[in-house]
Amino acid sequence: MSLTVDLAPTMVHQSQHTVQQSQHTVLLLTTTISKSTAVISCSAMAILYVAILYSPTLILRLPPPTSFKSFLLRRFVCAAISSAVSLIAAAFLLPVNWEAIEIFGAFGIRLDHTQQWQAVIYPLFLTSLMYAGSLILKALLVLDALSYEGQRLSMSDYIKGAFVTFVDWMSSMVSNVGAWRNYVVAPVTEELVFRACMIPLLLCGGFSTYAVIFLCPVFFSLAHLNHFLELYTQQKLSFLRASSIVGFQLGYTVVFGSYASFLFVRTGNLISPLIAHIFCNFMGLPAMFSRRTGIVTLAFVAGVLGFLWLLVPLTSPHLYNYRTDNCKCWHRYCDWTL
């Protein structure tokens, strides 16, 4: 009896000490970054991502590129450098333990997962719903292609022709520097900087989830303002024309940026907004109507309704994460319920 009495205070003291350590750890993980630090860091990353594109000629005084290919290759190097600098800066600012699995995990690069198919298939299907009209329109074009000079081609002949065309298209994409920009370099570097780096900083800075989802795309859209200078000064478009084009681009980037940020926060995985980014770049703007048939509009409306209906269930954190406890400040999916 006396042994029990003697041990009880010790156990209580140890329990209280453990709780204090746990609270101290949580405090360190949530109060390391201030809101001003997070905003200034994100602003600097956005400015760097754009400014470095002009550094070869303005700062390094290199001669102008002699071809479009050399122009893009130079920009590829600049984008890679700015992405690396942003990742390193974010790693020092975030309250991470210097272990590879935690550092990469903070950026949504999940080394703790053996299966990544959920982070690819579900967001890809969800994004494709917004392009239901475009997909129907392409399917109609395929049906037209089955007819050649008034004669109906067999399905096997069409499949062979489509396969050959696809192989030719893929081989041309490998050597097409513009395709590398649209489908590889731009999506990867933009998602690394504007999602993987900025969102954890803003979340750990104490911003609410909704504020981050709508604030982060602002940095993303501002990074496209350089297009106005290029259209107005280089392509000699009128001020009104250049403004209207860039204004539309800014609106589109804000909408997509909010969606990509939503995917990143909900899934905790960078591959989800990345695959959506590549798919959107490939498809272009969604087809909402066609003069040829009203089924395109019907498909578009049905796709939008399906997208809204499945947005929350297909991005449930339980589909992408083995656990939703023991979370860091950048793991907002742990306590964000919709």
BARO-627688 format. One record per residue (C-alpha): residue number from 1; residue in one letter; x, y, z. Coordinates in nm, 2 decimals. Example, Ala and Ser with C-alpha at 12.3 -4.5 7.8 and 13.67 -1.06 7.14 Angstrom:
! residues 2
REC,pos,code,u,v,w
REC,1,A,1.23,-0.45,0.78
REC,2,S,1.37,-0.11,0.71
END
This chain:
! residues 338
REC,pos,code,u,v,w
REC,1,M,0.00,0.00,0.00
REC,2,S,0.28,0.24,0.09
REC,3,L,0.46,0.15,-0.24
REC,4,T,0.15,0.25,-0.43
REC,5,V,0.13,0.58,-0.24
REC,6,D,0.50,0.65,-0.30
REC,7,L,0.48,0.59,-0.67
REC,8,A,0.16,0.79,-0.74
REC,9,P,0.32,1.13,-0.71
REC,10,T,0.61,1.02,-0.93
REC,11,M,0.38,0.90,-1.20
REC,12,V,0.17,1.22,-1.18
REC,13,H,0.49,1.43,-1.20
REC,14,Q,0.61,1.23,-1.50
REC,15,S,0.28,1.26,-1.67
REC,16,Q,0.27,1.63,-1.62
REC,17,H,0.62,1.66,-1.75
REC,18,T,0.53,1.47,-2.06
REC,19,V,0.23,1.69,-2.12
REC,20,Q,0.44,2.00,-2.08
REC,21,Q,0.70,1.87,-2.32
REC,22,S,0.42,1.79,-2.57
REC,23,Q,0.27,2.13,-2.53
REC,24,H,0.61,2.29,-2.57
REC,25,T,0.67,2.09,-2.89
REC,26,V,0.34,2.19,-3.04
REC,27,L,0.41,2.55,-2.94
REC,28,L,0.74,2.54,-3.13
REC,29,L,0.57,2.40,-3.43
REC,30,T,0.30,2.66,-3.45
REC,31,T,0.46,2.98,-3.35
REC,32,T,0.80,2.98,-3.52
REC,33,I,0.69,3.19,-3.82
REC,34,S,0.50,3.52,-3.79
REC,35,K,0.24,3.63,-4.04
REC,36,S,0.46,3.91,-4.16
REC,37,T,0.75,3.68,-4.21
REC,38,A,0.53,3.44,-4.41
REC,39,V,0.39,3.71,-4.63
REC,40,I,0.73,3.88,-4.69
REC,41,S,0.88,3.54,-4.78
REC,42,C,0.61,3.45,-5.02
REC,43,S,0.63,3.79,-5.18
REC,44,A,1.00,3.76,-5.22
REC,45,M,0.96,3.41,-5.38
REC,46,A,0.71,3.54,-5.63
REC,47,I,0.93,3.84,-5.72
REC,48,L,1.23,3.62,-5.75
REC,49,Y,1.05,3.37,-5.98
REC,50,V,0.97,3.65,-6.23
REC,51,A,1.28,3.88,-6.18
REC,52,I,1.53,3.60,-6.24
REC,53,L,1.39,3.54,-6.59
REC,54,Y,1.53,3.88,-6.69
REC,55,S,1.86,3.85,-6.50
REC,56,P,2.07,3.70,-6.79
REC,57,T,2.04,4.01,-7.00
REC,58,L,1.98,4.29,-6.74
REC,59,I,2.22,4.18,-6.47
REC,60,L,2.46,3.93,-6.62
REC,61,R,2.47,4.13,-6.95
REC,62,L,2.45,3.82,-7.16
REC,63,P,2.37,3.87,-7.53
REC,64,P,2.01,3.82,-7.63
REC,65,P,1.92,3.46,-7.72
REC,66,T,1.96,3.39,-8.09
REC,67,S,1.65,3.15,-8.11
REC,68,F,1.33,3.07,-7.94
REC,69,K,1.48,2.74,-7.82
REC,70,S,1.78,2.91,-7.66
REC,71,F,1.54,3.17,-7.51
REC,72,L,1.34,2.90,-7.34
REC,73,L,1.64,2.70,-7.23
REC,74,R,1.78,3.00,-7.06
REC,75,R,1.44,3.05,-6.88
REC,76,F,1.44,2.69,-6.78
REC,77,V,1.77,2.74,-6.60
REC,78,C,1.64,3.05,-6.43
REC,79,A,1.32,2.89,-6.31
REC,80,A,1.51,2.59,-6.17
REC,81,I,1.74,2.82,-5.98
REC,82,S,1.46,3.03,-5.83
REC,83,S,1.27,2.71,-5.73
REC,84,A,1.58,2.57,-5.56
REC,85,V,1.64,2.90,-5.37
REC,86,S,1.27,2.91,-5.26
REC,87,L,1.29,2.55,-5.14
REC,88,I,1.61,2.61,-4.94
REC,89,A,1.47,2.93,-4.79
REC,90,A,1.14,2.76,-4.69
REC,91,A,1.32,2.47,-4.54
REC,92,F,1.51,2.71,-4.31
REC,93,L,1.20,2.91,-4.22
REC,94,L,0.97,2.61,-4.15
REC,95,P,0.99,2.44,-3.81
REC,96,V,1.12,2.11,-3.95
REC,97,N,1.34,1.85,-3.81
REC,98,W,1.63,1.81,-4.05
REC,99,E,1.53,1.47,-4.17
REC,100,A,1.47,1.40,-4.54
REC,101,I,1.12,1.24,-4.48
REC,102,E,1.00,1.55,-4.29
REC,103,I,1.16,1.81,-4.51
REC,104,F,1.02,1.66,-4.83
REC,105,G,0.69,1.59,-4.65
REC,106,A,0.65,1.96,-4.56
REC,107,F,0.67,2.03,-4.94
REC,108,G,0.41,1.76,-5.02
REC,109,I,0.67,1.52,-5.16
REC,110,R,0.56,1.21,-4.97
REC,111,L,0.84,0.97,-4.91
REC,112,D,0.64,0.79,-4.65
REC,113,H,0.39,0.65,-4.91
REC,114,T,0.45,0.34,-5.10
REC,115,Q,0.14,0.40,-5.33
REC,116,Q,0.08,0.73,-5.49
REC,117,W,-0.19,0.63,-5.73
REC,118,Q,-0.47,0.79,-5.53
REC,119,A,-0.29,1.13,-5.55
REC,120,V,-0.28,1.10,-5.93
REC,121,I,-0.61,0.92,-6.03
REC,122,Y,-0.86,1.10,-5.81
REC,123,P,-0.75,1.46,-5.87
REC,124,L,-0.71,1.38,-6.24
REC,125,F,-1.06,1.24,-6.27
REC,126,L,-1.20,1.54,-6.07
REC,127,T,-1.02,1.79,-6.29
REC,128,S,-1.14,1.61,-6.61
REC,129,L,-1.50,1.67,-6.51
REC,130,M,-1.45,2.04,-6.57
REC,131,Y,-1.35,1.94,-6.93
REC,132,A,-1.65,1.71,-7.00
REC,133,G,-1.76,1.94,-7.28
REC,134,S,-1.41,1.95,-7.43
REC,135,L,-1.39,1.57,-7.41
REC,136,I,-1.72,1.53,-7.58
REC,137,L,-1.62,1.77,-7.85
REC,138,K,-1.30,1.57,-7.91
REC,139,A,-1.50,1.25,-7.92
REC,140,L,-1.72,1.39,-8.19
REC,141,L,-1.41,1.48,-8.39
REC,142,V,-1.29,1.12,-8.35
REC,143,L,-1.62,0.99,-8.49
REC,144,D,-1.58,1.23,-8.79
REC,145,A,-1.23,1.08,-8.84
REC,146,L,-1.38,0.74,-8.87
REC,147,S,-1.53,0.85,-9.20
REC,148,Y,-1.28,0.91,-9.48
REC,149,E,-1.39,1.05,-9.81
REC,150,G,-1.74,0.93,-9.75
REC,151,Q,-1.63,0.57,-9.66
REC,152,R,-1.66,0.43,-9.32
REC,153,L,-1.32,0.31,-9.18
REC,154,S,-1.31,0.00,-8.97
REC,155,M,-1.24,0.04,-8.60
REC,156,S,-0.91,-0.16,-8.63
REC,157,D,-0.79,0.07,-8.91
REC,158,Y,-0.87,0.38,-8.70
REC,159,I,-0.70,0.24,-8.39
REC,160,K,-0.39,0.17,-8.59
REC,161,G,-0.39,0.52,-8.74
REC,162,A,-0.46,0.67,-8.40
REC,163,F,-0.17,0.48,-8.25
REC,164,V,0.07,0.58,-8.52
REC,165,T,-0.04,0.94,-8.48
REC,166,F,0.00,0.93,-8.10
REC,167,V,0.35,0.79,-8.13
REC,168,D,0.45,1.06,-8.38
REC,169,W,0.30,1.32,-8.15
REC,170,M,0.49,1.19,-7.85
REC,171,S,0.82,1.18,-8.04
REC,172,S,0.76,1.53,-8.15
REC,173,M,0.69,1.64,-7.80
REC,174,V,1.02,1.51,-7.68
REC,175,S,1.21,1.75,-7.91
REC,176,N,0.96,2.03,-7.87
REC,177,V,1.10,2.28,-7.63
REC,178,G,0.76,2.45,-7.61
REC,179,A,0.60,2.13,-7.49
REC,180,W,0.87,2.09,-7.22
REC,181,R,0.78,2.44,-7.10
REC,182,N,0.40,2.38,-7.09
REC,183,Y,0.40,2.03,-6.95
REC,184,V,0.71,1.99,-6.75
REC,185,V,0.91,2.30,-6.65
REC,186,A,0.63,2.55,-6.59
REC,187,P,0.40,2.31,-6.39
REC,188,V,0.69,2.16,-6.18
REC,189,T,0.86,2.49,-6.09
REC,190,E,0.53,2.68,-6.03
REC,191,E,0.39,2.41,-5.81
REC,192,L,0.71,2.39,-5.61
REC,193,V,0.73,2.76,-5.55
REC,194,F,0.36,2.86,-5.53
REC,195,R,0.22,2.55,-5.36
REC,196,A,0.50,2.35,-5.19
REC,197,C,0.69,2.65,-5.05
REC,198,M,0.43,2.92,-4.99
REC,199,I,0.14,2.72,-4.85
REC,200,P,0.33,2.56,-4.56
REC,201,L,0.48,2.90,-4.48
REC,202,L,0.14,3.07,-4.47
REC,203,L,-0.02,2.79,-4.27
REC,204,C,0.26,2.78,-4.02
REC,205,G,0.24,3.16,-4.01
REC,206,G,-0.11,3.13,-3.86
REC,207,F,-0.33,3.21,-4.15
REC,208,S,-0.66,3.03,-4.17
REC,209,T,-0.71,2.76,-4.43
REC,210,Y,-0.95,2.96,-4.64
REC,211,A,-0.72,3.26,-4.63
REC,212,V,-0.43,3.06,-4.76
REC,213,I,-0.64,2.90,-5.04
REC,214,F,-0.73,3.25,-5.16
REC,215,L,-0.41,3.44,-5.07
REC,216,C,-0.17,3.20,-5.23
REC,217,P,-0.32,3.23,-5.58
REC,218,V,-0.27,3.61,-5.55
REC,219,F,0.10,3.56,-5.55
REC,220,F,0.06,3.31,-5.83
REC,221,S,-0.14,3.56,-6.04
REC,222,L,0.10,3.85,-5.97
REC,223,A,0.38,3.64,-6.10
REC,224,H,0.21,3.65,-6.44
REC,225,L,0.21,4.03,-6.46
REC,226,N,0.53,4.02,-6.66
REC,227,H,0.32,3.90,-6.95
REC,228,F,0.18,4.25,-6.98
REC,229,L,0.52,4.40,-7.04
REC,230,E,0.61,4.14,-7.29
REC,231,L,0.28,4.19,-7.48
REC,232,Y,0.30,4.57,-7.46
REC,233,T,0.67,4.63,-7.52
REC,234,Q,0.78,4.33,-7.73
REC,235,Q,0.48,4.23,-7.92
REC,236,K,0.36,4.59,-7.96
REC,237,L,0.00,4.53,-7.86
REC,238,S,-0.21,4.82,-7.76
REC,239,F,-0.24,4.90,-7.39
REC,240,L,-0.61,4.80,-7.39
REC,241,R,-0.55,4.48,-7.58
REC,242,A,-0.25,4.38,-7.36
REC,243,S,-0.45,4.47,-7.04
REC,244,S,-0.75,4.26,-7.15
REC,245,I,-0.54,3.96,-7.23
REC,246,V,-0.34,3.98,-6.90
REC,247,G,-0.66,4.05,-6.70
REC,248,F,-0.82,3.73,-6.83
REC,249,Q,-0.50,3.54,-6.75
REC,250,L,-0.50,3.68,-6.40
REC,251,G,-0.86,3.57,-6.34
REC,252,Y,-0.79,3.23,-6.48
REC,253,T,-0.48,3.18,-6.27
REC,254,V,-0.66,3.29,-5.95
REC,255,V,-0.93,3.04,-6.01
REC,256,F,-0.69,2.76,-6.09
REC,257,G,-0.45,2.86,-5.81
REC,258,S,-0.73,2.84,-5.56
REC,259,Y,-0.82,2.49,-5.68
REC,260,A,-0.46,2.38,-5.68
REC,261,S,-0.41,2.51,-5.33
REC,262,F,-0.72,2.33,-5.22
REC,263,L,-0.59,2.01,-5.36
REC,264,F,-0.25,2.06,-5.19
REC,265,V,-0.40,2.14,-4.85
REC,266,R,-0.66,1.86,-4.86
REC,267,T,-0.43,1.58,-4.99
REC,268,G,-0.10,1.69,-4.84
REC,269,N,0.05,1.57,-5.16
REC,270,L,0.22,1.79,-5.42
REC,271,I,0.15,1.54,-5.71
REC,272,S,-0.22,1.62,-5.69
REC,273,P,-0.20,1.99,-5.79
REC,274,L,0.09,1.91,-6.02
REC,275,I,-0.11,1.65,-6.23
REC,276,A,-0.41,1.89,-6.24
REC,277,H,-0.18,2.17,-6.36
REC,278,I,-0.03,1.95,-6.64
REC,279,F,-0.38,1.83,-6.75
REC,280,C,-0.51,2.19,-6.76
REC,281,N,-0.22,2.31,-6.96
REC,282,F,-0.27,2.03,-7.21
REC,283,M,-0.65,2.08,-7.24
REC,284,G,-0.65,2.46,-7.24
REC,285,L,-0.98,2.64,-7.16
REC,286,P,-1.28,2.42,-7.11
REC,287,A,-1.53,2.41,-7.40
REC,288,M,-1.86,2.54,-7.28
REC,289,F,-2.06,2.53,-7.60
REC,290,S,-2.03,2.44,-7.97
REC,291,R,-2.22,2.56,-8.27
REC,292,R,-2.22,2.21,-8.40
REC,293,T,-2.43,2.06,-8.12
REC,294,G,-2.58,2.14,-7.78
REC,295,I,-2.45,1.82,-7.63
REC,296,V,-2.12,2.00,-7.56
REC,297,T,-2.30,2.25,-7.33
REC,298,L,-2.50,1.97,-7.17
REC,299,A,-2.18,1.78,-7.10
REC,300,F,-2.01,2.09,-6.96
REC,301,V,-2.29,2.16,-6.72
REC,302,A,-2.31,1.80,-6.61
REC,303,G,-1.93,1.80,-6.56
REC,304,V,-1.95,2.11,-6.34
REC,305,L,-2.22,1.96,-6.13
REC,306,G,-2.03,1.64,-6.09
REC,307,F,-1.72,1.83,-6.00
REC,308,L,-1.90,2.02,-5.72
REC,309,W,-2.06,1.70,-5.60
REC,310,L,-1.74,1.50,-5.58
REC,311,L,-1.50,1.78,-5.48
REC,312,V,-1.51,1.71,-5.11
REC,313,P,-1.54,1.33,-5.10
REC,314,L,-1.26,1.27,-5.36
REC,315,T,-1.02,1.50,-5.17
REC,316,S,-1.09,1.35,-4.83
REC,317,P,-0.76,1.34,-4.64
REC,318,H,-0.82,0.98,-4.54
REC,319,L,-0.78,0.88,-4.91
REC,320,Y,-0.42,1.01,-4.92
REC,321,N,-0.28,0.98,-4.57
REC,322,Y,-0.23,0.68,-4.35
REC,323,R,-0.29,0.89,-4.04
REC,324,T,-0.44,1.23,-3.96
REC,325,D,-0.29,1.27,-3.61
REC,326,N,0.05,1.38,-3.49
REC,327,C,0.04,1.66,-3.75
REC,328,K,0.27,1.95,-3.80
REC,329,C,0.16,2.31,-3.86
REC,330,W,0.17,2.26,-4.24
REC,331,H,-0.06,1.95,-4.22
REC,332,R,-0.39,2.15,-4.21
REC,333,Y,-0.59,1.85,-4.35
REC,334,C,-0.57,1.70,-4.00
REC,335,D,-0.82,1.95,-3.85
REC,336,W,-0.99,2.09,-4.16
REC,337,T,-1.34,1.95,-4.19
REC,338,L,-1.59,2.04,-4.47
END
